[in-house]
Amino acid sequence: MKDARDIFRIVGMILLGVFVFAVGVPLVLKLAGITLGIIGVLIGLAVLLIKVAVVLAVGYLLLVGIRALLR
């Protein structure tokens, strides 16, 4: 079990590093006045995807709630 915890910790650190590199670096560059079009578009698409996922999740929860009330 200790090995699994260590593996999850390492994977978590790698994912955090990728997140910081993918999100933090473009934000710092944008604050510095350097805009990178492709990375900005990718971040915009990621934000749009998150918004769509949240809307779908809320819609699904409403649908399940209505279905539970009708039973």
CHARMM-style PDB file with segment names, atoms N, HN, CA, C and O in Angstrom:
ATOM      1  N   MET     1       0.829  -1.198   0.000  1.00  0.00      PROA
ATOM      2  CA  MET     1       0.000   0.000   0.000  1.00  0.00      PROA
ATOM      3  C   MET     1       0.869   1.256   0.000  1.00  0.00      PROA
ATOM      4  O   MET     1       0.506   2.277  -0.584  1.00  0.00      PROA
ATOM      5  N   LYS     2       2.025   1.163   0.667  1.00  0.00      PROA
ATOM      6  HN  LYS     2       2.320   0.334   1.141  1.00  0.00      PROA
ATOM      7  CA  LYS     2       2.920   2.314   0.703  1.00  0.00      PROA
ATOM      8  C   LYS     2       3.445   2.638  -0.694  1.00  0.00      PROA
ATOM      9  O   LYS     2       3.617   3.805  -1.046  1.00  0.00      PROA
ATOM     10  N   ASP     3       3.696   1.597  -1.485  1.00  0.00      PROA
ATOM     11  HN  ASP     3       3.556   0.649  -1.199  1.00  0.00      PROA
ATOM     12  CA  ASP     3       4.161   1.819  -2.853  1.00  0.00      PROA
ATOM     13  C   ASP     3       3.114   2.548  -3.676  1.00  0.00      PROA
ATOM     14  O   ASP     3       3.443   3.443  -4.454  1.00  0.00      PROA
ATOM     15  N   ALA     4       1.847   2.166  -3.508  1.00  0.00      PROA
ATOM     16  HN  ALA     4       1.580   1.439  -2.876  1.00  0.00      PROA
ATOM     17  CA  ALA     4       0.773   2.820  -4.260  1.00  0.00      PROA
ATOM     18  C   ALA     4       0.671   4.291  -3.876  1.00  0.00      PROA
ATOM     19  O   ALA     4       0.459   5.147  -4.734  1.00  0.00      PROA
ATOM     20  N   ARG     5       0.823   4.585  -2.583  1.00  0.00      PROA
ATOM     21  HN  ARG     5       0.995   3.889  -1.885  1.00  0.00      PROA
ATOM     22  CA  ARG     5       0.780   5.982  -2.143  1.00  0.00      PROA
ATOM     23  C   ARG     5       1.915   6.787  -2.749  1.00  0.00      PROA
ATOM     24  O   ARG     5       1.731   7.934  -3.157  1.00  0.00      PROA
ATOM     25  N   ASP     6       3.093   6.173  -2.802  1.00  0.00      PROA
ATOM     26  HN  ASP     6       3.242   5.242  -2.471  1.00  0.00      PROA
ATOM     27  CA  ASP     6       4.236   6.861  -3.405  1.00  0.00      PROA
ATOM     28  C   ASP     6       4.012   7.106  -4.891  1.00  0.00      PROA
ATOM     29  O   ASP     6       4.356   8.168  -5.409  1.00  0.00      PROA
ATOM     30  N   ILE     7       3.438   6.125  -5.571  1.00  0.00      PROA
ATOM     31  HN  ILE     7       3.159   5.262  -5.149  1.00  0.00      PROA
ATOM     32  CA  ILE     7       3.167   6.279  -7.003  1.00  0.00      PROA
ATOM     33  C   ILE     7       2.156   7.395  -7.235  1.00  0.00      PROA
ATOM     34  O   ILE     7       2.331   8.225  -8.126  1.00  0.00      PROA
ATOM     35  N   PHE     8       1.084   7.410  -6.417  1.00  0.00      PROA
ATOM     36  HN  PHE     8       0.942   6.735  -5.692  1.00  0.00      PROA
ATOM     37  CA  PHE     8       0.085   8.467  -6.563  1.00  0.00      PROA
ATOM     38  C   PHE     8       0.691   9.833  -6.271  1.00  0.00      PROA
ATOM     39  O   PHE     8       0.331  10.822  -6.910  1.00  0.00      PROA
ATOM     40  N   ARG     9       1.609   9.892  -5.309  1.00  0.00      PROA
ATOM     41  HN  ARG     9       1.901   9.089  -4.790  1.00  0.00      PROA
ATOM     42  CA  ARG     9       2.252  11.168  -4.980  1.00  0.00      PROA
ATOM     43  C   ARG     9       3.098  11.651  -6.152  1.00  0.00      PROA
ATOM     44  O   ARG     9       3.078  12.834  -6.489  1.00  0.00      PROA
ATOM     45  N   ILE    10       3.839  10.739  -6.770  1.00  0.00      PROA
ATOM     46  HN  ILE    10       3.856   9.777  -6.496  1.00  0.00      PROA
ATOM     47  CA  ILE    10       4.687  11.109  -7.910  1.00  0.00      PROA
ATOM     48  C   ILE    10       3.830  11.540  -9.091  1.00  0.00      PROA
ATOM     49  O   ILE    10       4.128  12.542  -9.742  1.00  0.00      PROA
ATOM     50  N   VAL    11       2.759  10.784  -9.375  1.00  0.00      PROA
ATOM     51  HN  VAL    11       2.517   9.971  -8.847  1.00  0.00      PROA
ATOM     52  CA  VAL    11       1.864  11.146 -10.479  1.00  0.00      PROA
ATOM     53  C   VAL    11       1.215  12.496 -10.216  1.00  0.00      PROA
ATOM     54  O   VAL    11       1.062  13.305 -11.132  1.00  0.00      PROA
ATOM     55  N   GLY    12       0.834  12.741  -8.968  1.00  0.00      PROA
ATOM     56  HN  GLY    12       0.959  12.084  -8.224  1.00  0.00      PROA
ATOM     57  CA  GLY    12       0.253  14.033  -8.608  1.00  0.00      PROA
ATOM     58  C   GLY    12       1.221  15.182  -8.831  1.00  0.00      PROA
ATOM     59  O   GLY    12       0.831  16.240  -9.326  1.00  0.00      PROA
ATOM     60  N   MET    13       2.488  14.977  -8.466  1.00  0.00      PROA
ATOM     61  HN  MET    13       2.805  14.118  -8.064  1.00  0.00      PROA
ATOM     62  CA  MET    13       3.487  16.023  -8.681  1.00  0.00      PROA
ATOM     63  C   MET    13       3.702  16.288 -10.168  1.00  0.00      PROA
ATOM     64  O   MET    13       3.851  17.435 -10.587  1.00  0.00      PROA
ATOM     65  N   ILE    14       3.718  15.216 -10.960  1.00  0.00      PROA
ATOM     66  HN  ILE    14       3.598  14.283 -10.619  1.00  0.00      PROA
ATOM     67  CA  ILE    14       3.893  15.387 -12.404  1.00  0.00      PROA
ATOM     68  C   ILE    14       2.714  16.149 -12.994  1.00  0.00      PROA
ATOM     69  O   ILE    14       2.905  17.062 -13.798  1.00  0.00      PROA
ATOM     70  N   LEU    15       1.487  15.779 -12.599  1.00  0.00      PROA
ATOM     71  HN  LEU    15       1.331  15.038 -11.946  1.00  0.00      PROA
ATOM     72  CA  LEU    15       0.300  16.468 -13.111  1.00  0.00      PROA
ATOM     73  C   LEU    15       0.282  17.932 -12.679  1.00  0.00      PROA
ATOM     74  O   LEU    15      -0.111  18.806 -13.452  1.00  0.00      PROA
ATOM     75  N   LEU    16       0.705  18.199 -11.446  1.00  0.00      PROA
ATOM     76  HN  LEU    16       1.024  17.489 -10.818  1.00  0.00      PROA
ATOM     77  CA  LEU    16       0.767  19.581 -10.978  1.00  0.00      PROA
ATOM     78  C   LEU    16       1.788  20.380 -11.788  1.00  0.00      PROA
ATOM     79  O   LEU    16       1.551  21.536 -12.138  1.00  0.00      PROA
ATOM     80  N   GLY    17       2.915  19.755 -12.077  1.00  0.00      PROA
ATOM     81  HN  GLY    17       3.108  18.816 -11.793  1.00  0.00      PROA
ATOM     82  CA  GLY    17       3.925  20.427 -12.895  1.00  0.00      PROA
ATOM     83  C   GLY    17       3.419  20.731 -14.289  1.00  0.00      PROA
ATOM     84  O   GLY    17       3.658  21.819 -14.813  1.00  0.00      PROA
ATOM     85  N   VAL    18       2.718  19.775 -14.901  1.00  0.00      PROA
ATOM     86  HN  VAL    18       2.524  18.891 -14.475  1.00  0.00      PROA
ATOM     87  CA  VAL    18       2.152  19.994 -16.231  1.00  0.00      PROA
ATOM     88  C   VAL    18       1.117  21.108 -16.190  1.00  0.00      PROA
ATOM     89  O   VAL    18       1.063  21.945 -17.091  1.00  0.00      PROA
ATOM     90  N   PHE    19       0.289  21.118 -15.136  1.00  0.00      PROA
ATOM     91  HN  PHE    19       0.333  20.437 -14.404  1.00  0.00      PROA
ATOM     92  CA  PHE    19      -0.718  22.165 -15.004  1.00  0.00      PROA
ATOM     93  C   PHE    19      -0.075  23.536 -14.869  1.00  0.00      PROA
ATOM     94  O   PHE    19      -0.493  24.494 -15.520  1.00  0.00      PROA
ATOM     95  N   VAL    20       0.943  23.626 -14.021  1.00  0.00      PROA
ATOM     96  HN  VAL    20       1.283  22.848 -13.492  1.00  0.00      PROA
ATOM     97  CA  VAL    20       1.623  24.913 -13.834  1.00  0.00      PROA
ATOM     98  C   VAL    20       2.271  25.359 -15.135  1.00  0.00      PROA
ATOM     99  O   VAL    20       2.229  26.540 -15.481  1.00  0.00      PROA
ATOM    100  N   PHE    21       2.873  24.415 -15.859  1.00  0.00      PROA
ATOM    101  HN  PHE    21       2.907  23.456 -15.578  1.00  0.00      PROA
ATOM    102  CA  PHE    21       3.514  24.769 -17.120  1.00  0.00      PROA
ATOM    103  C   PHE    21       2.490  25.208 -18.157  1.00  0.00      PROA
ATOM    104  O   PHE    21       2.731  26.157 -18.904  1.00  0.00      PROA
ATOM    105  N   ALA    22       1.332  24.515 -18.210  1.00  0.00      PROA
ATOM    106  HN  ALA    22       1.137  23.744 -17.603  1.00  0.00      PROA
ATOM    107  CA  ALA    22       0.338  24.802 -19.243  1.00  0.00      PROA
ATOM    108  C   ALA    22      -0.489  26.041 -18.931  1.00  0.00      PROA
ATOM    109  O   ALA    22      -0.932  26.732 -19.848  1.00  0.00      PROA
ATOM    110  N   VAL    23      -0.702  26.331 -17.658  1.00  0.00      PROA
ATOM    111  HN  VAL    23      -0.341  25.770 -16.913  1.00  0.00      PROA
ATOM    112  CA  VAL    23      -1.564  27.454 -17.290  1.00  0.00      PROA
ATOM    113  C   VAL    23      -0.754  28.626 -16.723  1.00  0.00      PROA
ATOM    114  O   VAL    23      -0.988  29.778 -17.089  1.00  0.00      PROA
ATOM    115  N   GLY    24       0.174  28.337 -15.852  1.00  0.00      PROA
ATOM    116  HN  GLY    24       0.364  27.401 -15.555  1.00  0.00      PROA
ATOM    117  CA  GLY    24       0.904  29.398 -15.180  1.00  0.00      PROA
ATOM    118  C   GLY    24       1.831  30.172 -16.080  1.00  0.00      PROA
ATOM    119  O   GLY    24       1.884  31.400 -16.007  1.00  0.00      PROA
ATOM    120  N   VAL    25       2.569  29.476 -16.931  1.00  0.00      PROA
ATOM    121  HN  VAL    25       2.526  28.478 -16.990  1.00  0.00      PROA
ATOM    122  CA  VAL    25       3.528  30.155 -17.807  1.00  0.00      PROA
ATOM    123  C   VAL    25       2.836  31.128 -18.765  1.00  0.00      PROA
ATOM    124  O   VAL    25       3.287  32.267 -18.882  1.00  0.00      PROA
ATOM    125  N   PRO    26       1.758  30.730 -19.457  1.00  0.00      PROA
ATOM    126  CA  PRO    26       1.093  31.718 -20.320  1.00  0.00      PROA
ATOM    127  C   PRO    26       0.515  32.908 -19.549  1.00  0.00      PROA
ATOM    128  O   PRO    26       0.512  34.030 -20.054  1.00  0.00      PROA
ATOM    129  N   LEU    27       0.029  32.667 -18.333  1.00  0.00      PROA
ATOM    130  HN  LEU    27       0.032  31.755 -17.923  1.00  0.00      PROA
ATOM    131  CA  LEU    27      -0.498  33.780 -17.546  1.00  0.00      PROA
ATOM    132  C   LEU    27       0.609  34.756 -17.166  1.00  0.00      PROA
ATOM    133  O   LEU    27       0.415  35.971 -17.215  1.00  0.00      PROA
ATOM    134  N   VAL    28       1.769  34.225 -16.787  1.00  0.00      PROA
ATOM    135  HN  VAL    28       1.927  33.238 -16.747  1.00  0.00      PROA
ATOM    136  CA  VAL    28       2.899  35.097 -16.446  1.00  0.00      PROA
ATOM    137  C   VAL    28       3.365  35.864 -17.678  1.00  0.00      PROA
ATOM    138  O   VAL    28       3.675  37.052 -17.594  1.00  0.00      PROA
ATOM    139  N   LEU    29       3.415  35.181 -18.822  1.00  0.00      PROA
ATOM    140  HN  LEU    29       3.163  34.216 -18.890  1.00  0.00      PROA
ATOM    141  CA  LEU    29       3.821  35.866 -20.047  1.00  0.00      PROA
ATOM    142  C   LEU    29       2.814  36.941 -20.447  1.00  0.00      PROA
ATOM    143  O   LEU    29       3.187  38.003 -20.945  1.00  0.00      PROA
ATOM    144  N   LYS    30       1.539  36.652 -20.224  1.00  0.00      PROA
ATOM    145  HN  LYS    30       1.235  35.789 -19.820  1.00  0.00      PROA
ATOM    146  CA  LYS    30       0.519  37.649 -20.551  1.00  0.00      PROA
ATOM    147  C   LYS    30       0.648  38.863 -19.632  1.00  0.00      PROA
ATOM    148  O   LYS    30       0.491  40.001 -20.072  1.00  0.00      PROA
ATOM    149  N   LEU    31       0.936  38.613 -18.359  1.00  0.00      PROA
ATOM    150  HN  LEU    31       1.064  37.688 -18.002  1.00  0.00      PROA
ATOM    151  CA  LEU    31       1.144  39.726 -17.443  1.00  0.00      PROA
ATOM    152  C   LEU    31       2.370  40.540 -17.846  1.00  0.00      PROA
ATOM    153  O   LEU    31       2.406  41.753 -17.640  1.00  0.00      PROA
ATOM    154  N   ALA    32       3.364  39.883 -18.414  1.00  0.00      PROA
ATOM    155  HN  ALA    32       3.335  38.898 -18.582  1.00  0.00      PROA
ATOM    156  CA  ALA    32       4.573  40.580 -18.843  1.00  0.00      PROA
ATOM    157  C   ALA    32       4.357  41.306 -20.164  1.00  0.00      PROA
ATOM    158  O   ALA    32       5.233  42.052 -20.602  1.00  0.00      PROA
ATOM    159  N   GLY    33       3.218  41.108 -20.805  1.00  0.00      PROA
ATOM    160  HN  GLY    33       2.506  40.502 -20.450  1.00  0.00      PROA
ATOM    161  CA  GLY    33       2.927  41.808 -22.041  1.00  0.00      PROA
ATOM    162  C   GLY    33       3.219  40.998 -23.285  1.00  0.00      PROA
ATOM    163  O   GLY    33       3.085  41.502 -24.400  1.00  0.00      PROA
ATOM    164  N   ILE    34       3.611  39.763 -23.112  1.00  0.00      PROA
ATOM    165  HN  ILE    34       3.720  39.353 -22.206  1.00  0.00      PROA
ATOM    166  CA  ILE    34       3.897  38.904 -24.254  1.00  0.00      PROA
ATOM    167  C   ILE    34       2.705  37.972 -24.438  1.00  0.00      PROA
ATOM    168  O   ILE    34       2.407  37.157 -23.565  1.00  0.00      PROA
ATOM    169  N   THR    35       2.043  38.090 -25.547  1.00  0.00      PROA
ATOM    170  HN  THR    35       2.285  38.751 -26.256  1.00  0.00      PROA
ATOM    171  CA  THR    35       0.883  37.235 -25.781  1.00  0.00      PROA
ATOM    172  C   THR    35       1.240  36.167 -26.805  1.00  0.00      PROA
ATOM    173  O   THR    35       1.817  36.453 -27.854  1.00  0.00      PROA
ATOM    174  N   LEU    36       0.891  34.963 -26.484  1.00  0.00      PROA
ATOM    175  HN  LEU    36       0.422  34.731 -25.632  1.00  0.00      PROA
ATOM    176  CA  LEU    36       1.107  33.849 -27.395  1.00  0.00      PROA
ATOM    177  C   LEU    36      -0.265  33.377 -27.867  1.00  0.00      PROA
ATOM    178  O   LEU    36      -1.049  32.845 -27.081  1.00  0.00      PROA
ATOM    179  N   GLY    37      -0.545  33.571 -29.128  1.00  0.00      PROA
ATOM    180  HN  GLY    37       0.092  34.003 -29.766  1.00  0.00      PROA
ATOM    181  CA  GLY    37      -1.873  33.300 -29.666  1.00  0.00      PROA
ATOM    182  C   GLY    37      -2.312  31.864 -29.529  1.00  0.00      PROA
ATOM    183  O   GLY    37      -3.443  31.608 -29.114  1.00  0.00      PROA
ATOM    184  N   ILE    38      -1.463  30.924 -29.862  1.00  0.00      PROA
ATOM    185  HN  ILE    38      -0.545  31.132 -30.200  1.00  0.00      PROA
ATOM    186  CA  ILE    38      -1.860  29.516 -29.852  1.00  0.00      PROA
ATOM    187  C   ILE    38      -2.147  29.047 -28.431  1.00  0.00      PROA
ATOM    188  O   ILE    38      -3.137  28.355 -28.192  1.00  0.00      PROA
ATOM    189  N   ILE    39      -1.288  29.419 -27.488  1.00  0.00      PROA
ATOM    190  HN  ILE    39      -0.484  29.980 -27.681  1.00  0.00      PROA
ATOM    191  CA  ILE    39      -1.497  28.990 -26.105  1.00  0.00      PROA
ATOM    192  C   ILE    39      -2.744  29.657 -25.537  1.00  0.00      PROA
ATOM    193  O   ILE    39      -3.479  29.039 -24.767  1.00  0.00      PROA
ATOM    194  N   GLY    40      -2.988  30.915 -25.911  1.00  0.00      PROA
ATOM    195  HN  GLY    40      -2.391  31.417 -26.537  1.00  0.00      PROA
ATOM    196  CA  GLY    40      -4.200  31.591 -25.462  1.00  0.00      PROA
ATOM    197  C   GLY    40      -5.455  30.910 -25.975  1.00  0.00      PROA
ATOM    198  O   GLY    40      -6.446  30.786 -25.255  1.00  0.00      PROA
ATOM    199  N   VAL    41      -5.406  30.468 -27.224  1.00  0.00      PROA
ATOM    200  HN  VAL    41      -4.601  30.569 -27.809  1.00  0.00      PROA
ATOM    201  CA  VAL    41      -6.547  29.753 -27.796  1.00  0.00      PROA
ATOM    202  C   VAL    41      -6.753  28.432 -27.074  1.00  0.00      PROA
ATOM    203  O   VAL    41      -7.890  28.046 -26.801  1.00  0.00      PROA
ATOM    204  N   LEU    42      -5.663  27.733 -26.760  1.00  0.00      PROA
ATOM    205  HN  LEU    42      -4.739  28.046 -26.982  1.00  0.00      PROA
ATOM    206  CA  LEU    42      -5.776  26.456 -26.049  1.00  0.00      PROA
ATOM    207  C   LEU    42      -6.362  26.643 -24.652  1.00  0.00      PROA
ATOM    208  O   LEU    42      -7.181  25.840 -24.205  1.00  0.00      PROA
ATOM    209  N   ILE    43      -5.941  27.704 -23.968  1.00  0.00      PROA
ATOM    210  HN  ILE    43      -5.276  28.356 -24.332  1.00  0.00      PROA
ATOM    211  CA  ILE    43      -6.498  27.976 -22.642  1.00  0.00      PROA
ATOM    212  C   ILE    43      -7.976  28.328 -22.764  1.00  0.00      PROA
ATOM    213  O   ILE    43      -8.786  27.899 -21.943  1.00  0.00      PROA
ATOM    214  N   GLY    44      -8.331  29.109 -23.787  1.00  0.00      PROA
ATOM    215  HN  GLY    44      -7.672  29.457 -24.454  1.00  0.00      PROA
ATOM    216  CA  GLY    44      -9.744  29.437 -24.009  1.00  0.00      PROA
ATOM    217  C   GLY    44     -10.574  28.197 -24.282  1.00  0.00      PROA
ATOM    218  O   GLY    44     -11.692  28.070 -23.781  1.00  0.00      PROA
ATOM    219  N   LEU    45     -10.027  27.273 -25.081  1.00  0.00      PROA
ATOM    220  HN  LEU    45      -9.119  27.376 -25.488  1.00  0.00      PROA
ATOM    221  CA  LEU    45     -10.745  26.029 -25.350  1.00  0.00      PROA
ATOM    222  C   LEU    45     -10.886  25.190 -24.085  1.00  0.00      PROA
ATOM    223  O   LEU    45     -11.926  24.568 -23.867  1.00  0.00      PROA
ATOM    224  N   ALA    46      -9.850  25.169 -23.249  1.00  0.00      PROA
ATOM    225  HN  ALA    46      -9.006  25.675 -23.425  1.00  0.00      PROA
ATOM    226  CA  ALA    46      -9.928  24.409 -21.998  1.00  0.00      PROA
ATOM    227  C   ALA    46     -10.994  24.989 -21.077  1.00  0.00      PROA
ATOM    228  O   ALA    46     -11.752  24.243 -20.457  1.00  0.00      PROA
ATOM    229  N   VAL    47     -11.056  26.304 -20.986  1.00  0.00      PROA
ATOM    230  HN  VAL    47     -10.440  26.910 -21.489  1.00  0.00      PROA
ATOM    231  CA  VAL    47     -12.078  26.946 -20.150  1.00  0.00      PROA
ATOM    232  C   VAL    47     -13.470  26.658 -20.707  1.00  0.00      PROA
ATOM    233  O   VAL    47     -14.400  26.391 -19.946  1.00  0.00      PROA
ATOM    234  N   LEU    48     -13.614  26.712 -22.019  1.00  0.00      PROA
ATOM    235  HN  LEU    48     -12.858  26.929 -22.636  1.00  0.00      PROA
ATOM    236  CA  LEU    48     -14.897  26.413 -22.648  1.00  0.00      PROA
ATOM    237  C   LEU    48     -15.308  24.963 -22.380  1.00  0.00      PROA
ATOM    238  O   LEU    48     -16.476  24.687 -22.107  1.00  0.00      PROA
ATOM    239  N   LEU    49     -14.351  24.045 -22.458  1.00  0.00      PROA
ATOM    240  HN  LEU    49     -13.402  24.269 -22.680  1.00  0.00      PROA
ATOM    241  CA  LEU    49     -14.636  22.638 -22.189  1.00  0.00      PROA
ATOM    242  C   LEU    49     -15.076  22.432 -20.749  1.00  0.00      PROA
ATOM    243  O   LEU    49     -15.986  21.645 -20.487  1.00  0.00      PROA
ATOM    244  N   ILE    50     -14.445  23.126 -19.814  1.00  0.00      PROA
ATOM    245  HN  ILE    50     -13.706  23.765 -20.026  1.00  0.00      PROA
ATOM    246  CA  ILE    50     -14.839  23.026 -18.405  1.00  0.00      PROA
ATOM    247  C   ILE    50     -16.242  23.563 -18.217  1.00  0.00      PROA
ATOM    248  O   ILE    50     -17.033  22.974 -17.480  1.00  0.00      PROA
ATOM    249  N   LYS    51     -16.568  24.676 -18.870  1.00  0.00      PROA
ATOM    250  HN  LYS    51     -15.926  25.154 -19.468  1.00  0.00      PROA
ATOM    251  CA  LYS    51     -17.918  25.243 -18.750  1.00  0.00      PROA
ATOM    252  C   LYS    51     -18.965  24.287 -19.300  1.00  0.00      PROA
ATOM    253  O   LYS    51     -20.023  24.112 -18.696  1.00  0.00      PROA
ATOM    254  N   VAL    52     -18.681  23.668 -20.438  1.00  0.00      PROA
ATOM    255  HN  VAL    52     -17.821  23.810 -20.928  1.00  0.00      PROA
ATOM    256  CA  VAL    52     -19.616  22.707 -21.023  1.00  0.00      PROA
ATOM    257  C   VAL    52     -19.790  21.514 -20.094  1.00  0.00      PROA
ATOM    258  O   VAL    52     -20.907  21.029 -19.916  1.00  0.00      PROA
ATOM    259  N   ALA    53     -18.701  21.034 -19.500  1.00  0.00      PROA
ATOM    260  HN  ALA    53     -17.794  21.428 -19.645  1.00  0.00      PROA
ATOM    261  CA  ALA    53     -18.785  19.898 -18.588  1.00  0.00      PROA
ATOM    262  C   ALA    53     -19.625  20.231 -17.366  1.00  0.00      PROA
ATOM    263  O   ALA    53     -20.406  19.399 -16.904  1.00  0.00      PROA
ATOM    264  N   VAL    54     -19.471  21.441 -16.837  1.00  0.00      PROA
ATOM    265  HN  VAL    54     -18.837  22.117 -17.212  1.00  0.00      PROA
ATOM    266  CA  VAL    54     -20.265  21.842 -15.665  1.00  0.00      PROA
ATOM    267  C   VAL    54     -21.742  21.934 -16.026  1.00  0.00      PROA
ATOM    268  O   VAL    54     -22.595  21.488 -15.258  1.00  0.00      PROA
ATOM    269  N   VAL    55     -22.054  22.506 -17.185  1.00  0.00      PROA
ATOM    270  HN  VAL    55     -21.361  22.868 -17.809  1.00  0.00      PROA
ATOM    271  CA  VAL    55     -23.450  22.611 -17.614  1.00  0.00      PROA
ATOM    272  C   VAL    55     -24.057  21.237 -17.807  1.00  0.00      PROA
ATOM    273  O   VAL    55     -25.198  21.005 -17.405  1.00  0.00      PROA
ATOM    274  N   LEU    56     -23.317  20.318 -18.417  1.00  0.00      PROA
ATOM    275  HN  LEU    56     -22.391  20.506 -18.744  1.00  0.00      PROA
ATOM    276  CA  LEU    56     -23.821  18.956 -18.603  1.00  0.00      PROA
ATOM    277  C   LEU    56     -24.027  18.249 -17.268  1.00  0.00      PROA
ATOM    278  O   LEU    56     -25.008  17.527 -17.092  1.00  0.00      PROA
ATOM    279  N   ALA    57     -23.102  18.453 -16.323  1.00  0.00      PROA
ATOM    280  HN  ALA    57     -22.304  19.039 -16.466  1.00  0.00      PROA
ATOM    281  CA  ALA    57     -23.230  17.818 -15.008  1.00  0.00      PROA
ATOM    282  C   ALA    57     -24.454  18.340 -14.265  1.00  0.00      PROA
ATOM    283  O   ALA    57     -25.198  17.564 -13.666  1.00  0.00      PROA
ATOM    284  N   VAL    58     -24.662  19.646 -14.301  1.00  0.00      PROA
ATOM    285  HN  VAL    58     -24.057  20.277 -14.787  1.00  0.00      PROA
ATOM    286  CA  VAL    58     -25.829  20.223 -13.621  1.00  0.00      PROA
ATOM    287  C   VAL    58     -27.114  19.739 -14.291  1.00  0.00      PROA
ATOM    288  O   VAL    58     -28.080  19.406 -13.606  1.00  0.00      PROA
ATOM    289  N   GLY    59     -27.132  19.698 -15.610  1.00  0.00      PROA
ATOM    290  HN  GLY    59     -26.347  19.969 -16.167  1.00  0.00      PROA
ATOM    291  CA  GLY    59     -28.313  19.187 -16.317  1.00  0.00      PROA
ATOM    292  C   GLY    59     -28.597  17.744 -15.967  1.00  0.00      PROA
ATOM    293  O   GLY    59     -29.753  17.366 -15.776  1.00  0.00      PROA
ATOM    294  N   TYR    60     -27.550  16.928 -15.881  1.00  0.00      PROA
ATOM    295  HN  TYR    60     -26.611  17.235 -16.036  1.00  0.00      PROA
ATOM    296  CA  TYR    60     -27.730  15.528 -15.516  1.00  0.00      PROA
ATOM    297  C   TYR    60     -28.269  15.392 -14.098  1.00  0.00      PROA
ATOM    298  O   TYR    60     -29.151  14.572 -13.842  1.00  0.00      PROA
ATOM    299  N   LEU    61     -27.740  16.201 -13.171  1.00  0.00      PROA
ATOM    300  HN  LEU    61     -27.024  16.868 -13.379  1.00  0.00      PROA
ATOM    301  CA  LEU    61     -28.230  16.147 -11.792  1.00  0.00      PROA
ATOM    302  C   LEU    61     -29.696  16.565 -11.710  1.00  0.00      PROA
ATOM    303  O   LEU    61     -30.471  15.966 -10.964  1.00  0.00      PROA
ATOM    304  N   LEU    62     -30.076  17.579 -12.464  1.00  0.00      PROA
ATOM    305  HN  LEU    62     -29.446  18.066 -13.070  1.00  0.00      PROA
ATOM    306  CA  LEU    62     -31.482  17.986 -12.485  1.00  0.00      PROA
ATOM    307  C   LEU    62     -32.356  16.874 -13.051  1.00  0.00      PROA
ATOM    308  O   LEU    62     -33.427  16.588 -12.515  1.00  0.00      PROA
ATOM    309  N   LEU    63     -31.905  16.254 -14.123  1.00  0.00      PROA
ATOM    310  HN  LEU    63     -31.035  16.487 -14.558  1.00  0.00      PROA
ATOM    311  CA  LEU    63     -32.663  15.160 -14.732  1.00  0.00      PROA
ATOM    312  C   LEU    63     -32.828  13.996 -13.766  1.00  0.00      PROA
ATOM    313  O   LEU    63     -33.919  13.437 -13.650  1.00  0.00      PROA
ATOM    314  N   VAL    64     -31.770  13.629 -13.081  1.00  0.00      PROA
ATOM    315  HN  VAL    64     -30.884  14.082 -13.175  1.00  0.00      PROA
ATOM    316  CA  VAL    64     -31.845  12.527 -12.117  1.00  0.00      PROA
ATOM    317  C   VAL    64     -32.734  12.900 -10.936  1.00  0.00      PROA
ATOM    318  O   VAL    64     -33.478  12.060 -10.429  1.00  0.00      PROA
ATOM    319  N   GLY    65     -32.662  14.149 -10.499  1.00  0.00      PROA
ATOM    320  HN  GLY    65     -32.058  14.832 -10.911  1.00  0.00      PROA
ATOM    321  CA  GLY    65     -33.509  14.594  -9.400  1.00  0.00      PROA
ATOM    322  C   GLY    65     -34.986  14.565  -9.756  1.00  0.00      PROA
ATOM    323  O   GLY    65     -35.812  14.123  -8.957  1.00  0.00      PROA
ATOM    324  N   ILE    66     -35.320  15.035 -10.951  1.00  0.00      PROA
ATOM    325  HN  ILE    66     -34.648  15.394 -11.599  1.00  0.00      PROA
ATOM    326  CA  ILE    66     -36.715  15.006 -11.412  1.00  0.00      PROA
ATOM    327  C   ILE    66     -37.199  13.570 -11.548  1.00  0.00      PROA
ATOM    328  O   ILE    66     -38.331  13.247 -11.187  1.00  0.00      PROA
ATOM    329  N   ARG    67     -36.332  12.715 -12.073  1.00  0.00      PROA
ATOM    330  HN  ARG    67     -35.413  12.978 -12.367  1.00  0.00      PROA
ATOM    331  CA  ARG    67     -36.693  11.291 -12.236  1.00  0.00      PROA
ATOM    332  C   ARG    67     -36.936  10.645 -10.867  1.00  0.00      PROA
ATOM    333  O   ARG    67     -37.845   9.828 -10.718  1.00  0.00      PROA
ATOM    334  N   ALA    68     -36.119  11.013  -9.864  1.00  0.00      PROA
ATOM    335  HN  ALA    68     -35.381  11.677  -9.984  1.00  0.00      PROA
ATOM    336  CA  ALA    68     -36.295  10.445  -8.525  1.00  0.00      PROA
ATOM    337  C   ALA    68     -37.587  10.942  -7.893  1.00  0.00      PROA
ATOM    338  O   ALA    68     -38.248  10.198  -7.167  1.00  0.00      PROA
ATOM    339  N   LEU    69     -37.958  12.205  -8.164  1.00  0.00      PROA
ATOM    340  HN  LEU    69     -37.422  12.809  -8.754  1.00  0.00      PROA
ATOM    341  CA  LEU    69     -39.204  12.731  -7.604  1.00  0.00      PROA
ATOM    342  C   LEU    69     -40.429  12.081  -8.225  1.00  0.00      PROA
ATOM    343  O   LEU    69     -41.454  11.932  -7.561  1.00  0.00      PROA
ATOM    344  N   LEU    70     -40.335  11.697  -9.484  1.00  0.00      PROA
ATOM    345  HN  LEU    70     -39.502  11.818 -10.024  1.00  0.00      PROA
ATOM    346  CA  LEU    70     -41.482  11.098 -10.175  1.00  0.00      PROA
ATOM    347  C   LEU    70     -41.715   9.644  -9.788  1.00  0.00      PROA
ATOM    348  O   LEU    70     -42.785   9.097 -10.053  1.00  0.00      PROA
ATOM    349  N   ARG    71     -40.736   9.018  -9.171  1.00  0.00      PROA
ATOM    350  HN  ARG    71     -39.866   9.462  -8.955  1.00  0.00      PROA
ATOM    351  CA  ARG    71     -40.912   7.609  -8.766  1.00  0.00      PROA
ATOM    352  C   ARG    71     -41.740   7.480  -7.540  1.00  0.00      PROA
ATOM    353  OT1 ARG    71     -41.981   6.367  -7.072  1.00  0.00      PROA
TER     354      ARG     71
END
